[in-house]
Amino acid sequence: MTAPLARKIEGKKFMWDGVNYESRDAAEQALLAYKEAGFEAELVEDEEQYFVYSRRLASEQSAG
């Protein structure tokens, strides 16, 4: 199974990281790594496979 590239979760757009994780533990490790890197991340389980979706808002640049 291939996960959708983008998914709305609680009204926010998240992008799939492209990996089909075979175990929940592996997906949770990836999820933690994304969160530590400053991303919002969510784990989605579908048909006994695990998918990690992440998002990060672009930082605002100061004008000047």
C-alpha positions, 0 to 999 in steps of 0.5 A: 500500500502507498500512502497519500502524499499529503493528508489533512490532520486536524485542519493542517496539511501534513506531508508523508515522509515516503517510508512504509514503516513495518513496525510501530516502534520504527515509525515512533522513532522517526516521529520523535526525530522529526519532532526533535528537528522542529517539525510537527509530526503525526503517526498514521496506522493503515492496514497494519502499516505505519506512516509518518506525516510531518509539517513545518511552518516557514519562518517569517523573515524580517523586512529590512 
